[in-house]
Amino acid sequence: MFKKLLNKLRTRFLENKIDESISILKSSHRSPTKPIKSIGCIVDTNLDLDYSDILDLAVEMGLKEKDIKIISYSNSIYNDPFCKMRISDKSVNFYGNIISADAEEFTSSKYDILINYFGENRILTLLSSKTNAKFRVGFDCSNQNINDIIFTDIFNNFEKFRKQLIKYLNYIK
C-alpha cells in the first residue's frame, strides 16, 4: 500500500516536471534552419533501430558522425546497441529531476534538429522537452507537444521515417 502511494507521488512529480518543461518549450520560438549542422537523437532501444541507421541518415543529410549526438533509453545495458550515452528509469529522481550525467551532457548541447525516436515514455519526453533544439520531429504516439513535425502510421519503421524526414526537410529549403 505504501509503495503504491510512493509510486503515485513519484509519477505525479514527474508529470509536473514534464508539464513545466513543455510549457517553457511551447513559449519558445522554434523553426528549422538551413543548413543543418547538428542533430540530436533520443532513441528508445526497445524499438527496431540500429546505430548505423542513424549514421546513414546523418550522411544523407550531409553530416558526419561528429555532428550527431545520440542518447538511448534502456533499463538493461545488455540490449543497448548505442551505449555511449544512456538514460534509464534511474536517471530521474523521486521529484522528477534528471540526475544523469549523460542526460545533462546531451541537454547542454544545441541542435538544429532533434529526432525523438520513441513512443509513450515519460522520461524521454522530459529529456526531449529540456533539450535545446531549433526543430523537433517525432511520432504521434508520443507527447505531441514536444514535436514540430509529427509522423503518423510509421512508428518503429525507420526506413519510412527516414524517407519522410528527408522529404519534409527538402520542402523546407
C-alpha positions in Angstrom: 0.0 0.0 0.0 2.8 2.5 1.0 4.8 1.5 -2.1 1.8 2.2 -4.4 1.4 5.7 -2.8 5.2 6.4 -3.3 4.9 5.3 -6.9 1.9 7.6 -7.5 3.7 10.5 -5.9 6.8 9.9 -8.0 4.7 9.7 -11.1 2.9 12.9 -10.2 6.2 14.8 -9.6 7.5 13.6 -12.9 4.3 14.7 -14.7 4.6 18.1 -13.1 8.2 18.5 -14.3 7.1 17.4 -17.8 4.2 19.9 -17.8 6.5 22.7 -16.6 9.2 21.9 -19.2 6.6 21.7 -22.1 5.1 25.0 -21.0 8.5 26.6 -21.4 9.1 24.8 -24.7 5.8 26.0 -26.1 6.6 29.6 -25.3 9.9 29.4 -27.2 10.2 30.2 -31.0 11.3 27.1 -32.9 11.9 26.9 -36.7 14.1 24.9 -38.9 17.3 26.4 -40.2 19.4 25.6 -43.2 22.0 24.2 -43.5 21.6 21.6 -40.8 24.8 21.4 -38.8 23.9 19.3 -35.8 21.4 16.6 -34.9 20.4 15.2 -31.5 18.6 11.9 -31.4 16.7 10.4 -28.4 16.2 6.7 -29.0 14.2 4.0 -27.2 16.3 0.9 -27.6 13.1 -1.3 -27.4 12.3 -0.1 -30.9 13.7 -1.6 -34.1 16.6 0.7 -34.8 20.4 0.4 -35.4 23.2 2.9 -34.8 24.2 2.6 -38.4 20.6 3.6 -39.5 21.0 6.9 -37.7 24.5 7.4 -39.1 23.2 6.7 -42.6 20.5 9.3 -42.1 23.1 11.9 -41.0 25.3 11.2 -44.1 22.2 11.5 -46.3 21.7 14.9 -44.7 25.3 15.9 -45.5 26.6 15.5 -41.9 29.4 13.5 -40.4 29.3 11.2 -37.3 30.8 14.0 -35.2 27.7 16.2 -36.0 25.2 13.8 -34.4 24.7 13.0 -30.7 22.6 10.1 -29.6 21.2 9.2 -26.2 19.4 6.0 -25.7 16.9 4.8 -23.2 17.2 1.3 -21.8 16.7 -0.3 -18.4 19.1 -3.1 -19.4 22.7 -2.5 -20.5 22.6 -5.7 -22.5 20.1 -4.6 -25.1 21.6 -1.2 -25.7 23.4 -1.1 -29.1 24.1 2.7 -28.7 25.6 2.6 -25.1 27.7 5.8 -25.5 25.2 7.9 -23.8 22.4 6.3 -21.9 19.4 7.1 -19.8 17.2 4.8 -17.7 14.4 5.0 -15.1 17.1 5.5 -12.5 18.2 8.7 -14.3 15.3 10.6 -12.8 15.0 11.1 -9.1 11.8 10.9 -6.9 11.0 14.5 -7.6 11.2 14.2 -11.4 14.6 15.8 -11.7 17.1 14.4 -14.2 20.2 13.2 -12.3 22.1 11.5 -15.2 25.5 12.9 -16.3 24.8 11.6 -19.8 21.4 13.4 -19.9 23.0 16.6 -18.6 25.6 16.4 -21.3 23.0 15.7 -24.0 20.8 18.6 -22.9 23.7 21.0 -22.6 24.3 20.9 -26.4 22.3 22.8 -29.0 20.9 21.0 -32.0 19.4 22.2 -35.3 17.2 19.1 -35.3 16.1 16.8 -32.5 14.8 13.4 -33.5 12.5 11.9 -30.9 12.6 8.2 -31.9 10.4 6.9 -29.1 6.7 6.4 -28.3 5.0 7.0 -25.0 7.8 7.3 -22.5 7.7 10.0 -19.7 11.4 10.0 -19.1 12.3 10.5 -22.7 9.5 13.2 -23.0 11.1 15.0 -20.1 14.5 14.7 -21.7 13.3 15.9 -25.0 11.4 18.9 -23.5 14.6 20.0 -21.8 16.8 19.7 -24.9 17.7 22.9 -26.7 16.8 22.3 -30.4 15.6 24.6 -33.2 13.3 22.0 -34.6 11.9 18.7 -33.4 10.5 15.6 -35.2 8.7 12.6 -33.7 5.7 10.3 -33.7 2.0 10.7 -33.0 2.2 8.1 -30.3 4.5 10.3 -28.1 3.6 13.6 -26.4 2.7 15.7 -29.4 3.6 19.0 -27.6 7.3 18.3 -28.0 7.4 17.9 -31.8 7.2 20.3 -34.6 6.7 17.6 -37.3 4.7 14.6 -36.2 4.8 11.4 -38.3 1.8 9.1 -38.2 1.5 5.5 -39.3 5.3 4.9 -39.5 6.1 4.3 -35.8 9.0 1.9 -35.4 9.7 1.8 -39.1 13.0 3.7 -39.5 13.2 3.3 -43.3 9.8 5.0 -43.8 10.7 7.6 -41.1 14.0 8.4 -42.9 12.3 8.9 -46.3 9.5 11.1 -44.8 12.0 13.2 -42.8 14.2 13.8 -45.9 11.2 14.7 -47.9 10.0 17.3 -45.4 13.5 18.7 -44.9 13.7 19.2 -48.7 10.4 21.2 -48.6 11.9 23.5 -46.0 14.8 24.5 -48.2 
